[in-house]
Amino acid sequence: MTPSLPLLAVTLLAAGLVRGPGPAVPPVNDPVSRPVPDPVTDVVEHVADHAAETYWTPQRMARAAPIGLLAGLQKITALPPAGPVLAPGPAPRSAVRTGVPATGVPGGTTRTRQAAAMPPVTTSGTHWAAGGSVTRTTGRVFLTMNGVDFVCSASAVRSANRDVVVTAGHCVKDGAGAWAENWTFVPGYDQGRQPYGAFPARRMFVAGPWSRAGNDDYDVGMVAVDDQDGRHLTDVVGGQPLGFDAPQGRRTYGFGFPADPPYDGERLLYCAGVPHGDPQGQTRDQGLRCDLTAGASGGPWLSGFDPGSGRGTLTSVSSFKYSNDQRTMYGPYFGSAVRDLFRGAERA
């Protein structure tokens, strides 16, 4: 049974996990515009505690709750539709189709069969079954915040130290509150399997506006992880390149492991479409039509994405949804503040 929004608000207030809204800004409605440049910001760094090797047992992973932080009742972070004031939306497409039909279906031309094998380029929620690099670089994050075990999504990225993971800020630090503990990245997670092992955090980075006030424009976290017996993260799984100050309004693929119903967090899903500015004017974020639920937070948004190779340029991460529009996921713009985060993380 999915709890109502007011109940979630009370629960998260009690746990100290509610974050305040960021400053109001004019909406960015021009689909190819660039937001106002980031103000001079700063990077906040944290030396991570090392999770005990025995902490994240399969049983504990299965019990971890998908993060769903509320900012009042205006914004939610990747939560599913809930509460009596919201009419239930249609079932996500991933509940009824995989988006990758079999290539051996009789009939039709070779060209038709090849086209049918490609995943949809516009979808609000489909299981990613096309393989490629994205299945290795995207993974689940398991963490403890204020004594509660949670789960998010994240991506390995190319970096000088070959150890950087990018996720949402609220999957690293609770705004002005606590840093995450027991933070561990599992790339290529698939229905309980950990084909590339697990990489615990050693240093964490968030922008000052997120650390001090939970400003949604800066809901980005970067983590430098430990190696595995001398093998760095991207030596094992590869990494997506990061892009900064990119033009907006380009087709984007957003990936993650949604864990609230109708999903269970066990498989990689994606949304794809053309993002738009925040019509409510509360952030400089871009919105993407997306039915993915809690647990997808921190998952990568890839532009210039090639479905054949599974490679693209990471230009945002899944951050939040508005409670009056739970079919649109918002992600922060990667400008100079995020570049500064990355520079710090790849030198760690």
C-alpha positions in Angstrom: 0.0 0.0 0.0 1.4 3.4 -1.1 1.2 6.0 1.7 -0.4 9.3 1.0 1.6 12.5 0.5 0.7 14.0 3.9 1.7 10.8 5.6 5.0 10.8 3.7 5.6 14.4 4.8 5.0 13.5 8.4 7.2 10.5 8.2 10.1 12.3 6.5 9.8 15.3 8.9 10.2 13.0 11.8 13.3 11.5 10.1 14.7 14.9 9.5 14.7 14.4 5.7 12.6 17.3 4.4 14.3 19.9 2.4 13.2 23.4 1.6 12.4 24.8 -1.8 15.1 26.6 -3.8 14.7 30.2 -4.8 12.1 31.1 -7.4 13.5 32.0 -10.8 11.8 32.9 -14.1 11.0 29.8 -16.2 13.2 28.9 -19.1 10.7 28.2 -21.9 13.0 28.6 -25.0 13.8 25.0 -25.9 17.3 25.9 -27.1 18.2 28.6 -24.6 20.9 28.5 -22.0 20.1 29.3 -18.4 21.6 32.3 -16.6 25.2 31.4 -15.7 25.8 29.9 -12.3 26.7 32.5 -9.6 30.1 32.0 -8.0 29.7 28.9 -5.9 31.8 26.6 -3.8 32.3 22.9 -3.3 31.7 21.1 -0.1 33.7 17.9 0.5 33.3 15.0 2.9 35.5 12.1 3.7 33.2 9.1 3.5 33.1 6.4 6.2 33.9 3.0 4.9 30.9 0.6 4.9 31.8 -2.7 6.4 32.1 -5.4 3.7 29.3 -7.4 5.4 26.9 -4.4 5.8 25.1 -4.6 2.4 23.8 -8.1 2.5 21.2 -9.1 -0.2 18.6 -9.0 2.5 19.5 -5.4 3.6 19.6 -4.3 0.0 16.2 -5.7 -0.6 14.8 -3.8 2.4 16.4 -0.4 1.4 13.8 2.3 0.8 13.8 4.4 -2.4 14.5 8.1 -1.4 11.5 10.3 -1.7 12.3 13.6 -0.1 9.6 16.2 0.1 10.0 20.0 -0.1 6.7 21.0 1.5 4.0 19.5 -0.7 5.0 21.3 -3.9 7.9 19.1 -4.9 8.6 15.4 -4.5 11.6 13.4 -5.5 10.7 10.6 -7.9 7.6 9.5 -5.9 4.7 7.6 -7.6 1.2 9.1 -7.7 -0.4 9.0 -4.2 -3.0 10.6 -2.1 -6.6 11.4 -2.6 -6.1 14.7 -4.4 -4.3 13.1 -7.3 -6.0 11.1 -9.9 -4.1 8.0 -10.8 -2.4 8.2 -14.2 -2.2 5.5 -16.8 0.1 2.6 -16.2 3.7 3.2 -17.3 4.5 1.6 -20.7 7.1 -0.5 -19.1 4.3 -2.4 -17.3 3.0 -3.7 -20.6 5.9 -3.8 -23.1 9.7 -4.0 -23.1 10.2 -1.7 -26.1 12.5 -4.2 -27.8 10.5 -6.6 -30.0 12.1 -9.8 -31.2 14.0 -9.4 -34.4 12.9 -12.8 -35.8 9.2 -11.9 -36.2 8.1 -13.4 -39.5 7.1 -11.0 -42.3 8.2 -7.5 -43.3 11.4 -6.3 -44.8 14.8 -6.5 -43.3 14.8 -2.8 -42.8 11.5 -3.0 -40.9 12.8 -5.8 -38.7 16.0 -3.8 -37.9 14.0 -0.7 -37.0 11.7 -2.7 -34.8 14.7 -4.0 -32.8 15.7 -0.5 -31.8 14.2 0.9 -28.5 11.7 3.7 -28.7 13.2 7.2 -29.0 10.2 8.7 -27.1 8.9 6.9 -24.0 7.9 7.8 -20.5 9.0 4.5 -19.1 10.4 1.4 -20.8 12.7 -1.5 -19.7 16.1 -1.0 -21.3 16.9 -4.3 -23.1 19.2 -3.1 -25.9 22.4 -3.6 -23.9 25.4 -1.5 -24.6 27.7 0.6 -22.3 24.8 2.2 -20.4 24.0 -1.2 -18.8 27.4 -1.3 -17.3 27.9 2.3 -16.3 24.5 2.8 -14.7 23.9 1.2 -11.3 22.2 1.4 -8.0 23.5 3.3 -5.0 22.9 1.9 -1.5 23.3 4.3 1.4 22.3 5.1 5.0 20.8 8.5 5.9 19.9 9.4 9.4 20.0 5.7 10.3 17.7 4.7 7.5 18.8 2.5 4.5 18.0 4.0 1.1 18.6 3.3 -2.5 19.2 5.6 -5.5 20.6 5.4 -9.0 23.9 6.7 -10.4 26.4 6.5 -13.3 30.1 6.0 -13.7 31.8 8.8 -15.7 35.1 9.3 -17.4 37.6 11.1 -15.1 41.3 11.6 -14.5 41.3 9.3 -11.4 38.9 6.8 -13.1 36.8 6.6 -9.9 34.0 9.2 -10.2 30.3 8.4 -9.9 27.6 11.1 -10.5 24.2 11.0 -8.8 21.7 13.4 -7.2 22.8 15.6 -4.4 20.1 14.2 -2.1 21.6 10.8 -2.7 24.8 12.0 -1.1 23.8 14.7 1.5 20.4 15.6 3.0 20.6 19.3 1.9 21.7 21.2 5.0 21.5 17.9 7.0 23.5 14.8 7.3 25.9 13.2 4.8 25.2 9.7 3.6 26.9 6.7 5.3 27.6 3.2 4.0 27.5 4.7 0.5 28.1 2.0 -2.1 27.8 1.9 -5.9 26.8 -1.3 -7.7 27.3 -0.8 -11.5 25.4 -3.0 -13.9 23.0 -4.1 -11.2 20.4 -6.6 -12.6 17.8 -8.4 -10.6 20.0 -8.9 -7.6 23.1 -9.7 -9.6 26.3 -7.6 -9.1 28.3 -8.6 -12.1 31.1 -6.0 -11.6 31.1 -5.9 -7.8 30.5 -3.0 -5.4 32.4 0.2 -5.0 32.3 2.0 -1.6 32.7 5.8 -1.4 35.9 7.4 -0.2 35.1 11.1 -0.8 31.9 13.0 -1.5 31.2 16.3 -3.1 28.2 18.6 -3.4 27.8 22.3 -4.3 27.6 24.9 -1.5 24.0 26.0 -2.3 22.8 22.4 -2.0 24.8 21.8 1.2 23.5 24.9 2.9 19.9 25.2 1.7 19.0 22.2 -0.4 18.7 24.4 -3.5 17.3 22.2 -6.2 19.3 24.0 -9.0 22.3 22.3 -7.5 20.9 18.8 -6.7 24.0 17.0 -7.9 26.5 14.8 -6.0 29.8 13.4 -7.1 31.6 10.6 -5.3 35.1 9.2 -5.7 34.9 5.5 -5.0 37.5 3.0 -3.8 39.1 0.6 -6.3 38.7 -3.1 -6.3 42.1 -4.9 -5.8 43.8 -2.1 -7.7 41.2 -1.9 -10.5 39.5 1.5 -10.9 35.8 1.8 -11.5 36.0 2.9 -15.1 38.7 0.3 -15.9 36.0 -2.3 -15.0 32.8 -0.8 -16.5 33.8 2.2 -18.6 32.3 5.6 -18.1 30.1 8.1 -19.8 31.6 11.6 -20.7 30.2 14.6 -18.8 29.0 17.7 -20.7 28.8 21.2 -19.3 27.0 24.4 -20.5 25.2 22.3 -23.2 22.3 23.8 -25.3 19.0 22.8 -23.9 16.0 21.2 -25.6 18.0 18.3 -27.2 16.6 14.8 -27.1 17.6 13.1 -23.9 17.5 9.6 -22.5 17.1 9.3 -18.7 18.0 6.0 -17.0 17.5 4.6 -13.5 16.2 1.9 -11.2 12.7 3.0 -10.0 11.7 1.0 -7.0 8.3 2.2 -6.0 5.2 0.5 -7.6 4.7 -0.5 -10.3 8.4 -1.0 -10.4 10.7 -3.0 -8.0 14.1 -1.6 -8.6 15.5 -4.8 -10.1 15.9 -3.7 -13.7 17.2 -0.7 -15.7 14.5 1.4 -17.2 14.6 4.6 -19.2 12.6 7.6 -20.4 13.4 9.5 -23.7 12.1 12.7 -25.2 12.8 16.4 -25.6 13.1 18.3 -22.2 11.6 21.7 -21.5 12.0 24.5 -19.0 10.3 24.5 -15.5 6.8 26.0 -16.2 6.3 26.7 -12.5 9.4 28.9 -12.4 10.8 27.5 -9.2 14.1 26.2 -10.6 16.4 26.4 -13.6 15.9 22.7 -14.2 14.6 21.0 -17.3 11.7 18.6 -17.3 11.4 15.3 -19.1 8.2 13.3 -19.5 8.9 10.3 -17.3 6.9 7.9 -15.2 9.9 6.5 -13.3 9.4 6.5 -9.5 11.5 6.8 -6.4 14.8 4.9 -6.6 15.4 6.5 -10.0 16.8 9.6 -8.3 20.3 10.3 -9.4 20.1 8.3 -12.6 21.9 9.7 -15.6 20.4 11.9 -18.4 22.3 11.3 -21.6 22.1 13.6 -24.6 23.6 12.7 -28.0 22.7 9.1 -27.0 23.4 6.2 -29.4 21.0 3.3 -28.6 23.3 0.9 -30.5 26.4 1.5 -28.4 24.7 2.7 -25.2 26.8 5.8 -25.0 26.0 9.4 -24.7 27.0 12.6 -22.9 25.8 13.0 -19.3 24.2 16.4 -18.9 21.8 16.0 -15.9 20.5 13.6 -13.3 16.9 12.7 -12.1 16.1 15.1 -9.3 12.4 15.7 -8.4 8.8 15.8 -9.6 6.1 18.3 -8.7 3.1 16.8 -6.8 0.7 18.3 -9.4 2.6 16.9 -12.3 4.0 13.5 -11.4 4.5 12.5 -15.0 7.4 14.9 -15.5 10.9 14.4 -14.0 13.2 17.4 -13.5 16.9 17.5 -13.6 19.4 20.3 -12.8 21.5 22.0 -15.5 25.2 21.2 -15.6 26.9 24.5 -15.6 30.1 25.9 -14.0 29.1 24.8 -10.4 28.8 21.2 -11.6 32.1 21.5 -13.5 33.7 22.6 -10.2 32.3 19.5 -8.4 33.7 17.3 -11.1 37.2 18.9 -10.9 37.2 18.3 -7.2 36.0 14.7 -7.5 38.4 13.6 -10.2 41.4 14.9 -8.2 40.3 13.1 -5.0 
